[in-house]
Amino acid sequence: MTSEPNSSTDPKAAIGGFLSSVWGKTLSILAAITMVGGIAAEGLSIFRNWQDSQIAANKILESKAEQCAKRARYVVDFVPMNQWGAANAAIDRDCNPNYAERTKKCAAKFTTLLAQARDLDSLLAEVKSYKTDCDFSDEQRTAVMARMAEVTPKLKPAEAPTPPVAPPAQLTTGTVAAPNAVPAPASLISTPQPPPPSKPVSFKTFDNADMMGGDIQFIKDINLDDCTAACRSDPKCRAYSYDKWNRSCYPKSEMHSLTLTARSLTAIRDDQPEPARSTIEVGIEHFHNRAFARQEQPKKLVSTADACEAGCQSADWCVAYTFFKQSRECQMFKSTGVYNPEAGAESGAKTQAE
């Protein structure tokens, strides 16, 4: 009878078992490495896809940013000044990623503005604070004007003079006229005369001046004559300011100090006292690639726009200037109309706006 070999004592069997075990473990390690490699390859593929998507997104953002910058330059160079508000609002809506959130915050801030304004001074302070982060829409501007009219102290109506009391009719004594008495001639009989026509309301005009507060209403797209007529026809209107650049009218029931600005003129009823002048520091509002209409008055040659601005600042009569880079001409103005787009022109206007 033949006995089976004992692996524990047979060296060949022991070596074979060991090699088999090593081979099995090697195969397991290779399978694990293959699996890890597959995971790594898949992860690398995902990373590359993400990276490509980010690059594509950045290119889209860069392209959009370039388009927005072009739109902004177009507004400055070609859009009329009285349409800037709507044009810039459209750019902000399309290009500002925080537009929706900022619009929501500004709407809440505007509601607070109207609610917290208890008098004219607090309303003006709230308006100034609001403008640091937000822009007014036409509807909001109209609401502010209405609120301003509410918080402005009301005028006390002028007391009408007491009409003189007619003396009591006196009974005359004497003889009764005879039935055949001749009547007095018609020319001797006094007849009531119509009252003389009332004198039309007239105004004293202050060019290059504005007046804050006291607005009864805000009228858009109106000429100066119609603005004057609107104030003349309203018994509450004591003055009005007219924005020459934007064709806007602000009839006023209350008067405050006059501030210097080239864009406006203010008219006061002749029967009203002349208001004081503001003591706010005079600054310069700049307009790039804009020129005020040339006037038939002397021009001077200067080297830079800064020199032209300094000349206007030193002249009390000057309220605005335009410097033409190509010709180096400096044109200074006593009064201005709307400025127009013109490449190579630099303009500025004095202002006391806060």
C-alpha positions as a LaTeX table, in Angstrom:
\begin{tabular}{lrrr}
\hline
Residue & $x$ (\AA) & $y$ (\AA) & $z$ (\AA) \\
\hline
Met1 & 0.00 & 0.00 & 0.00 \\
Thr2 & 1.42 & 3.33 & $-1.12$ \\
Ser3 & 1.09 & 6.34 & 1.30 \\
Glu4 & 0.22 & 9.99 & 0.17 \\
Pro5 & 3.06 & 12.52 & 0.33 \\
Asn6 & 2.84 & 14.90 & 3.33 \\
Ser7 & 2.94 & 18.54 & 2.19 \\
Ser8 & 4.30 & 19.60 & 5.50 \\
Thr9 & 7.30 & 17.37 & 4.92 \\
Asp10 & 7.48 & 17.55 & 1.12 \\
Pro11 & 9.53 & 20.60 & 0.06 \\
Lys12 & 8.10 & 20.64 & $-3.48$ \\
Ala13 & 4.54 & 20.71 & $-2.23$ \\
Ala14 & 5.34 & 23.48 & 0.21 \\
Ile15 & 7.00 & 25.61 & $-2.50$ \\
Gly16 & 4.08 & 24.99 & $-4.87$ \\
Gly17 & 1.56 & 26.10 & $-2.23$ \\
Phe18 & 3.57 & 29.21 & $-1.45$ \\
Leu19 & 3.87 & 30.17 & $-5.14$ \\
Ser20 & 0.17 & 29.60 & $-5.64$ \\
Ser21 & $-0.61$ & 31.85 & $-2.70$ \\
Val22 & 1.75 & 34.56 & $-3.96$ \\
Trp23 & 0.23 & 34.35 & $-7.46$ \\
Gly24 & $-3.29$ & 34.67 & $-6.08$ \\
Lys25 & $-2.32$ & 37.73 & $-4.05$ \\
Thr26 & $-0.52$ & 39.22 & $-7.05$ \\
Leu27 & $-3.62$ & 38.80 & $-9.17$ \\
Ser28 & $-5.69$ & 40.48 & $-6.44$ \\
Ile29 & $-3.22$ & 43.39 & $-6.28$ \\
Leu30 & $-3.23$ & 43.75 & $-10.07$ \\
Ala31 & $-7.03$ & 43.73 & $-10.07$ \\
Ala32 & $-7.04$ & 46.39 & $-7.36$ \\
Ile33 & $-4.51$ & 48.49 & $-9.29$ \\
Thr34 & $-6.60$ & 48.12 & $-12.44$ \\
Met35 & $-9.70$ & 49.21 & $-10.56$ \\
Val36 & $-7.90$ & 52.20 & $-9.02$ \\
Gly37 & $-6.53$ & 53.12 & $-12.44$ \\
Gly38 & $-10.02$ & 53.01 & $-13.90$ \\
Ile39 & $-11.33$ & 55.20 & $-11.11$ \\
Ala40 & $-8.41$ & 57.59 & $-11.60$ \\
Ala41 & $-8.99$ & 57.70 & $-15.36$ \\
Glu42 & $-12.68$ & 58.34 & $-14.82$ \\
Gly43 & $-11.89$ & 61.08 & $-12.28$ \\
Leu44 & $-9.40$ & 62.67 & $-14.65$ \\
Ser45 & $-12.00$ & 62.60 & $-17.41$ \\
Ile46 & $-14.57$ & 64.26 & $-15.12$ \\
Phe47 & $-12.00$ & 66.87 & $-14.06$ \\
Arg48 & $-11.10$ & 67.64 & $-17.67$ \\
Asn49 & $-14.76$ & 67.97 & $-18.62$ \\
Trp50 & $-15.30$ & 70.33 & $-15.68$ \\
Gln51 & $-12.20$ & 72.30 & $-16.62$ \\
Asp52 & $-13.40$ & 72.59 & $-20.23$ \\
Ser53 & $-16.82$ & 73.75 & $-19.03$ \\
Gln54 & $-15.19$ & 76.40 & $-16.81$ \\
Ile55 & $-13.03$ & 77.63 & $-19.66$ \\
Ala56 & $-16.09$ & 77.83 & $-21.91$ \\
Ala57 & $-18.04$ & 79.64 & $-19.18$ \\
Asn58 & $-15.19$ & 82.11 & $-18.66$ \\
Lys59 & $-15.06$ & 82.78 & $-22.38$ \\
Ile60 & $-18.79$ & 83.46 & $-22.36$ \\
Leu61 & $-18.40$ & 85.78 & $-19.37$ \\
Glu62 & $-15.46$ & 87.57 & $-21.01$ \\
Ser63 & $-17.45$ & 87.95 & $-24.20$ \\
Lys64 & $-20.46$ & 89.26 & $-22.26$ \\
Ala65 & $-18.28$ & 91.65 & $-20.28$ \\
Glu66 & $-16.78$ & 92.97 & $-23.52$ \\
Gln67 & $-20.24$ & 93.43 & $-25.00$ \\
Cys68 & $-21.42$ & 95.26 & $-21.88$ \\
Ala69 & $-18.38$ & 97.53 & $-21.97$ \\
Lys70 & $-19.09$ & 98.33 & $-25.63$ \\
Arg71 & $-22.71$ & 99.14 & $-24.77$ \\
Ala72 & $-21.58$ & 101.46 & $-21.98$ \\
Arg73 & $-19.17$ & 103.27 & $-24.33$ \\
Tyr74 & $-21.93$ & 103.56 & $-26.92$ \\
Val75 & $-24.22$ & 105.23 & $-24.37$ \\
Val76 & $-21.54$ & 107.77 & $-23.46$ \\
Asp77 & $-20.63$ & 108.54 & $-27.07$ \\
Phe78 & $-23.93$ & 108.44 & $-28.94$ \\
Val79 & $-27.03$ & 108.31 & $-26.73$ \\
Pro80 & $-28.68$ & 111.71 & $-26.01$ \\
Met81 & $-28.25$ & 112.82 & $-22.43$ \\
Asn82 & $-31.97$ & 112.77 & $-21.62$ \\
Gln83 & $-32.03$ & 109.02 & $-22.49$ \\
Trp84 & $-29.04$ & 107.99 & $-20.36$ \\
Gly85 & $-31.15$ & 106.79 & $-17.43$ \\
Ala86 & $-33.12$ & 104.23 & $-19.44$ \\
Ala87 & $-30.04$ & 103.09 & $-21.41$ \\
Asn88 & $-27.89$ & 102.56 & $-18.31$ \\
Ala89 & $-30.76$ & 100.78 & $-16.53$ \\
Ala90 & $-30.99$ & 98.31 & $-19.43$ \\
Ile91 & $-27.23$ & 97.67 & $-19.29$ \\
Asp92 & $-27.41$ & 97.14 & $-15.52$ \\
Arg93 & $-30.27$ & 94.66 & $-15.93$ \\
Asp94 & $-28.47$ & 92.65 & $-18.64$ \\
Cys95 & $-24.91$ & 92.80 & $-17.33$ \\
Asn96 & $-24.96$ & 92.99 & $-13.55$ \\
Pro97 & $-25.08$ & 89.48 & $-12.01$ \\
Asn98 & $-26.34$ & 91.02 & $-8.75$ \\
Tyr99 & $-29.11$ & 92.98 & $-10.48$ \\
Ala100 & $-32.02$ & 90.92 & $-9.12$ \\
Glu101 & $-30.72$ & 90.94 & $-5.54$ \\
Arg102 & $-29.82$ & 94.66 & $-5.69$ \\
Thr103 & $-33.22$ & 95.51 & $-7.19$ \\
Lys104 & $-34.95$ & 93.70 & $-4.32$ \\
Lys105 & $-32.82$ & 95.48 & $-1.72$ \\
Cys106 & $-33.34$ & 98.87 & $-3.39$ \\
Ala107 & $-37.11$ & 98.34 & $-3.51$ \\
Ala108 & $-37.14$ & 97.64 & 0.24 \\
Lys109 & $-34.89$ & 100.64 & 0.86 \\
Phe110 & $-37.20$ & 102.90 & $-1.19$ \\
Thr111 & $-40.22$ & 101.77 & 0.86 \\
Thr112 & $-38.29$ & 102.65 & 4.02 \\
Leu113 & $-37.33$ & 105.99 & 2.50 \\
Leu114 & $-40.95$ & 107.02 & 2.03 \\
Ala115 & $-42.04$ & 105.69 & 5.43 \\
Gln116 & $-39.28$ & 107.32 & 7.51 \\
Ala117 & $-39.40$ & 110.79 & 5.93 \\
Arg118 & $-41.29$ & 112.93 & 8.43 \\
Asp119 & $-40.25$ & 116.35 & 7.15 \\
Leu120 & $-38.44$ & 117.90 & 4.20 \\
Asp121 & $-34.96$ & 117.71 & 5.76 \\
Ser122 & $-35.28$ & 114.02 & 6.65 \\
Leu123 & $-36.65$ & 113.24 & 3.18 \\
Leu124 & $-33.71$ & 114.97 & 1.47 \\
Ala125 & $-31.31$ & 113.06 & 3.74 \\
Glu126 & $-33.01$ & 109.74 & 2.86 \\
Val127 & $-32.87$ & 110.58 & $-0.86$ \\
Lys128 & $-29.15$ & 111.33 & $-0.62$ \\
Ser129 & $-28.53$ & 108.03 & 1.21 \\
Tyr130 & $-30.61$ & 106.07 & $-1.33$ \\
Lys131 & $-28.65$ & 107.49 & $-4.28$ \\
Thr132 & $-25.36$ & 106.13 & $-2.93$ \\
Asp133 & $-26.41$ & 102.53 & $-3.75$ \\
Cys134 & $-29.53$ & 102.76 & $-5.93$ \\
Asp135 & $-30.96$ & 104.67 & $-8.88$ \\
Phe136 & $-34.42$ & 106.22 & $-9.01$ \\
Ser137 & $-36.87$ & 105.06 & $-11.67$ \\
Asp138 & $-39.31$ & 107.56 & $-13.16$ \\
Glu139 & $-42.11$ & 106.09 & $-11.02$ \\
Gln140 & $-40.00$ & 106.34 & $-7.86$ \\
Arg141 & $-39.03$ & 109.91 & $-8.70$ \\
Thr142 & $-42.71$ & 110.81 & $-9.08$ \\
Ala143 & $-43.46$ & 109.16 & $-5.71$ \\
Val144 & $-40.65$ & 111.15 & $-4.06$ \\
Met145 & $-42.05$ & 114.39 & $-5.50$ \\
Ala146 & $-45.49$ & 113.51 & $-4.14$ \\
Arg147 & $-44.03$ & 112.71 & $-0.71$ \\
Met148 & $-42.04$ & 115.94 & $-0.81$ \\
Ala149 & $-45.26$ & 117.86 & $-1.41$ \\
Glu150 & $-46.82$ & 116.08 & 1.60 \\
Val151 & $-44.02$ & 116.89 & 4.06 \\
Thr152 & $-43.48$ & 120.45 & 2.87 \\
Pro153 & $-45.25$ & 122.91 & 5.18 \\
Lys154 & $-48.46$ & 124.09 & 3.61 \\
Leu155 & $-48.90$ & 127.70 & 2.69 \\
Lys156 & $-51.43$ & 129.65 & 4.68 \\
Pro157 & $-53.91$ & 131.14 & 2.25 \\
Ala158 & $-53.71$ & 134.89 & 2.07 \\
Glu159 & $-56.57$ & 136.56 & 3.83 \\
Ala160 & $-58.83$ & 138.40 & 1.47 \\
Pro161 & $-59.29$ & 142.07 & 2.33 \\
Thr162 & $-62.57$ & 142.80 & 4.08 \\
Pro163 & $-64.83$ & 144.66 & 1.70 \\
Pro164 & $-65.93$ & 148.06 & 2.96 \\
Val165 & $-69.36$ & 148.10 & 4.53 \\
Ala166 & $-71.77$ & 150.11 & 2.46 \\
Pro167 & $-73.51$ & 152.88 & 4.39 \\
Pro168 & $-77.17$ & 152.23 & 5.01 \\
Ala169 & $-79.46$ & 153.59 & 2.40 \\
Gln170 & $-80.74$ & 157.03 & 3.32 \\
Leu171 & $-84.35$ & 157.85 & 2.85 \\
Thr172 & $-84.74$ & 161.12 & 1.06 \\
Thr173 & $-87.46$ & 163.45 & 1.98 \\
Gly174 & $-89.15$ & 165.81 & $-0.34$ \\
Thr175 & $-91.95$ & 166.02 & $-2.74$ \\
Val176 & $-92.92$ & 163.08 & $-4.91$ \\
Ala177 & $-92.19$ & 163.59 & $-8.58$ \\
Ala178 & $-95.15$ & 164.51 & $-10.59$ \\
Pro179 & $-96.51$ & 161.87 & $-12.93$ \\
Asn180 & $-95.56$ & 163.92 & $-15.96$ \\
Ala181 & $-91.99$ & 164.60 & $-14.80$ \\
Val182 & $-89.35$ & 164.27 & $-17.48$ \\
Pro183 & $-86.87$ & 161.37 & $-16.73$ \\
Ala184 & $-83.21$ & 162.19 & $-16.34$ \\
Pro185 & $-81.03$ & 161.70 & $-19.43$ \\
Ala186 & $-79.42$ & 158.24 & $-19.74$ \\
Ser187 & $-75.97$ & 159.83 & $-19.77$ \\
Leu188 & $-76.52$ & 161.05 & $-16.22$ \\
Ile189 & $-77.53$ & 157.64 & $-14.85$ \\
Ser190 & $-74.55$ & 155.76 & $-13.30$ \\
Thr191 & $-74.18$ & 152.14 & $-14.48$ \\
Pro192 & $-71.85$ & 149.53 & $-12.92$ \\
Gln193 & $-68.56$ & 149.18 & $-14.81$ \\
Pro194 & $-66.77$ & 145.83 & $-15.33$ \\
Pro195 & $-63.66$ & 145.39 & $-13.15$ \\
Pro196 & $-60.35$ & 146.15 & $-14.85$ \\
Pro197 & $-58.61$ & 143.07 & $-16.24$ \\
Ser198 & $-56.33$ & 141.39 & $-13.73$ \\
Lys199 & $-52.63$ & 141.81 & $-14.28$ \\
Pro200 & $-51.06$ & 138.54 & $-15.56$ \\
Val201 & $-48.67$ & 136.81 & $-13.19$ \\
Ser202 & $-45.08$ & 137.59 & $-14.12$ \\
Phe203 & $-41.83$ & 135.96 & $-13.02$ \\
Lys204 & $-38.30$ & 136.96 & $-12.19$ \\
Thr205 & $-35.89$ & 134.48 & $-13.80$ \\
Phe206 & $-32.56$ & 133.25 & $-12.41$ \\
Asp207 & $-30.54$ & 131.39 & $-15.05$ \\
Asn208 & $-28.07$ & 128.69 & $-13.97$ \\
Ala209 & $-29.98$ & 128.14 & $-10.73$ \\
Asp210 & $-31.95$ & 125.32 & $-9.15$ \\
Met211 & $-34.10$ & 125.05 & $-6.03$ \\
Met212 & $-34.43$ & 121.84 & $-4.01$ \\
Gly213 & $-37.69$ & 120.92 & $-2.33$ \\
Gly214 & $-41.20$ & 122.31 & $-2.32$ \\
Asp215 & $-42.22$ & 120.55 & $-5.54$ \\
Ile216 & $-45.92$ & 120.37 & $-6.35$ \\
Gln217 & $-45.38$ & 117.95 & $-9.23$ \\
Phe218 & $-42.81$ & 116.72 & $-11.76$ \\
Ile219 & $-43.59$ & 117.29 & $-15.45$ \\
Lys220 & $-41.50$ & 115.51 & $-18.10$ \\
Asp221 & $-40.81$ & 116.45 & $-21.73$ \\
Ile222 & $-42.09$ & 120.02 & $-21.60$ \\
Asn223 & $-40.76$ & 123.29 & $-22.99$ \\
Leu224 & $-40.02$ & 126.39 & $-20.92$ \\
Asp225 & $-43.13$ & 128.34 & $-22.00$ \\
Asp226 & $-45.45$ & 125.50 & $-21.01$ \\
Cys227 & $-43.63$ & 125.11 & $-17.69$ \\
Thr228 & $-44.22$ & 128.82 & $-17.01$ \\
Ala229 & $-47.89$ & 128.44 & $-17.95$ \\
Ala230 & $-48.26$ & 125.44 & $-15.62$ \\
Cys231 & $-47.03$ & 127.49 & $-12.67$ \\
Arg232 & $-49.06$ & 130.55 & $-13.64$ \\
Ser233 & $-52.29$ & 128.53 & $-13.75$ \\
Asp234 & $-51.78$ & 126.96 & $-10.29$ \\
Pro235 & $-52.68$ & 129.27 & $-7.36$ \\
Lys236 & $-50.34$ & 127.27 & $-5.09$ \\
Cys237 & $-47.30$ & 127.76 & $-7.37$ \\
Arg238 & $-44.87$ & 130.38 & $-6.11$ \\
Ala239 & $-41.87$ & 129.40 & $-8.26$ \\
Tyr240 & $-40.61$ & 126.73 & $-10.64$ \\
Ser241 & $-37.31$ & 125.19 & $-11.70$ \\
Tyr242 & $-36.78$ & 124.09 & $-15.31$ \\
Asp243 & $-34.15$ & 121.50 & $-16.29$ \\
Lys244 & $-32.93$ & 122.79 & $-19.67$ \\
Trp245 & $-30.98$ & 119.62 & $-20.47$ \\
Asn246 & $-33.80$ & 117.15 & $-19.76$ \\
Arg247 & $-36.86$ & 119.33 & $-20.51$ \\
Ser248 & $-38.32$ & 118.78 & $-17.03$ \\
Cys249 & $-40.48$ & 121.17 & $-15.00$ \\
Tyr250 & $-40.80$ & 121.42 & $-11.20$ \\
Pro251 & $-43.56$ & 123.83 & $-10.03$ \\
Lys252 & $-43.06$ & 124.71 & $-6.34$ \\
Ser253 & $-45.31$ & 125.75 & $-3.49$ \\
Glu254 & $-42.39$ & 126.40 & $-1.11$ \\
Met255 & $-39.17$ & 128.30 & $-1.76$ \\
His256 & $-35.68$ & 127.45 & $-0.54$ \\
Ser257 & $-32.19$ & 128.72 & $-1.33$ \\
Leu258 & $-30.94$ & 128.80 & $-4.93$ \\
Thr259 & $-28.08$ & 126.46 & $-5.88$ \\
Leu260 & $-25.74$ & 127.00 & $-8.81$ \\
Thr261 & $-26.09$ & 124.57 & $-11.74$ \\
Ala262 & $-25.66$ & 125.08 & $-15.47$ \\
Arg263 & $-28.48$ & 122.67 & $-16.32$ \\
Ser264 & $-31.40$ & 124.61 & $-14.80$ \\
Leu265 & $-33.09$ & 127.95 & $-14.44$ \\
Thr266 & $-35.47$ & 129.00 & $-11.69$ \\
Ala267 & $-38.28$ & 131.55 & $-11.90$ \\
Ile268 & $-39.92$ & 133.30 & $-8.93$ \\
Arg269 & $-43.26$ & 135.10 & $-8.97$ \\
Asp270 & $-42.79$ & 138.87 & $-8.85$ \\
Asp271 & $-44.88$ & 139.10 & $-5.68$ \\
Gln272 & $-42.54$ & 136.68 & $-3.83$ \\
Pro273 & $-39.32$ & 137.62 & $-1.99$ \\
Glu274 & $-36.06$ & 136.75 & $-3.68$ \\
Pro275 & $-34.55$ & 133.58 & $-2.12$ \\
Ala276 & $-31.07$ & 133.41 & $-0.66$ \\
Arg277 & $-28.11$ & 131.84 & $-2.46$ \\
Ser278 & $-26.70$ & 128.51 & $-1.29$ \\
Thr279 & $-23.30$ & 128.49 & 0.43 \\
Ile280 & $-22.45$ & 124.90 & $-0.64$ \\
Glu281 & $-18.98$ & 124.58 & $-2.20$ \\
Val282 & $-19.00$ & 124.84 & $-6.00$ \\
Gly283 & $-17.75$ & 121.75 & $-7.86$ \\
Ile284 & $-17.38$ & 120.65 & $-11.49$ \\
Glu285 & $-19.46$ & 117.93 & $-13.21$ \\
His286 & $-17.46$ & 116.40 & $-16.10$ \\
Phe287 & $-18.72$ & 115.09 & $-19.46$ \\
His288 & $-16.35$ & 112.99 & $-21.60$ \\
Asn289 & $-16.70$ & 113.19 & $-25.41$ \\
Arg290 & $-19.43$ & 115.82 & $-25.02$ \\
Ala291 & $-19.53$ & 119.41 & $-26.29$ \\
Phe292 & $-21.86$ & 122.29 & $-25.54$ \\
Ala293 & $-23.11$ & 124.14 & $-28.63$ \\
Arg294 & $-20.48$ & 126.61 & $-29.85$ \\
Gln295 & $-21.29$ & 130.26 & $-29.32$ \\
Glu296 & $-20.16$ & 133.38 & $-31.10$ \\
Gln297 & $-17.88$ & 134.61 & $-28.37$ \\
Pro298 & $-14.10$ & 134.70 & $-28.03$ \\
Lys299 & $-12.29$ & 131.41 & $-27.58$ \\
Lys300 & $-8.79$ & 130.94 & $-26.29$ \\
Leu301 & $-6.12$ & 128.36 & $-26.98$ \\
Val302 & $-4.91$ & 126.30 & $-24.03$ \\
Ser303 & $-2.79$ & 123.19 & $-23.75$ \\
Thr304 & $-5.09$ & 120.90 & $-21.74$ \\
Ala305 & $-8.66$ & 120.41 & $-20.57$ \\
Asp306 & $-7.47$ & 121.07 & $-17.00$ \\
Ala307 & $-6.27$ & 124.53 & $-18.06$ \\
Cys308 & $-9.65$ & 125.23 & $-19.68$ \\
Glu309 & $-11.44$ & 124.12 & $-16.49$ \\
Ala310 & $-9.18$ & 126.30 & $-14.33$ \\
Gly311 & $-10.03$ & 129.30 & $-16.51$ \\
Cys312 & $-13.75$ & 128.70 & $-16.03$ \\
Gln313 & $-13.39$ & 128.22 & $-12.29$ \\
Ser314 & $-11.57$ & 131.53 & $-11.95$ \\
Ala315 & $-14.23$ & 133.47 & $-13.91$ \\
Asp316 & $-17.37$ & 134.27 & $-11.91$ \\
Trp317 & $-19.44$ & 134.62 & $-15.09$ \\
Cys318 & $-18.45$ & 131.18 & $-16.45$ \\
Val319 & $-20.79$ & 128.27 & $-15.64$ \\
Ala320 & $-19.50$ & 125.69 & $-18.15$ \\
Tyr321 & $-16.73$ & 124.99 & $-20.64$ \\
Thr322 & $-15.78$ & 122.75 & $-23.56$ \\
Phe323 & $-12.20$ & 121.90 & $-24.54$ \\
Phe324 & $-11.61$ & 120.65 & $-28.10$ \\
Lys325 & $-8.49$ & 118.46 & $-28.10$ \\
Gln326 & $-7.72$ & 118.69 & $-31.82$ \\
Ser327 & $-7.80$ & 122.49 & $-32.08$ \\
Arg328 & $-6.94$ & 123.09 & $-28.38$ \\
Glu329 & $-9.73$ & 125.65 & $-28.24$ \\
Cys330 & $-11.31$ & 126.46 & $-24.90$ \\
Gln331 & $-14.92$ & 127.73 & $-25.09$ \\
Met332 & $-16.45$ & 129.11 & $-21.88$ \\
Phe333 & $-20.17$ & 129.74 & $-21.42$ \\
Lys334 & $-22.40$ & 132.12 & $-19.44$ \\
Ser335 & $-25.36$ & 129.82 & $-20.14$ \\
Thr336 & $-25.77$ & 126.45 & $-21.85$ \\
Gly337 & $-28.25$ & 124.27 & $-23.64$ \\
Val338 & $-28.06$ & 120.49 & $-24.07$ \\
Tyr339 & $-24.60$ & 119.12 & $-24.81$ \\
Asn340 & $-24.06$ & 116.75 & $-27.74$ \\
Pro341 & $-21.73$ & 113.81 & $-28.45$ \\
Glu342 & $-18.42$ & 114.89 & $-30.00$ \\
Ala343 & $-15.28$ & 112.77 & $-30.03$ \\
Gly344 & $-12.25$ & 114.51 & $-28.56$ \\
Ala345 & $-14.25$ & 117.06 & $-26.59$ \\
Glu346 & $-14.08$ & 117.44 & $-22.81$ \\
Ser347 & $-16.74$ & 119.51 & $-21.05$ \\
Gly348 & $-17.54$ & 120.51 & $-17.51$ \\
Ala349 & $-20.19$ & 122.50 & $-15.69$ \\
Lys350 & $-20.29$ & 124.17 & $-12.29$ \\
Thr351 & $-22.64$ & 122.72 & $-9.72$ \\
Gln352 & $-23.55$ & 123.01 & $-6.04$ \\
Ala353 & $-25.33$ & 119.67 & $-5.94$ \\
Glu354 & $-24.69$ & 117.76 & $-2.71$ \\
\hline
\end{tabular}
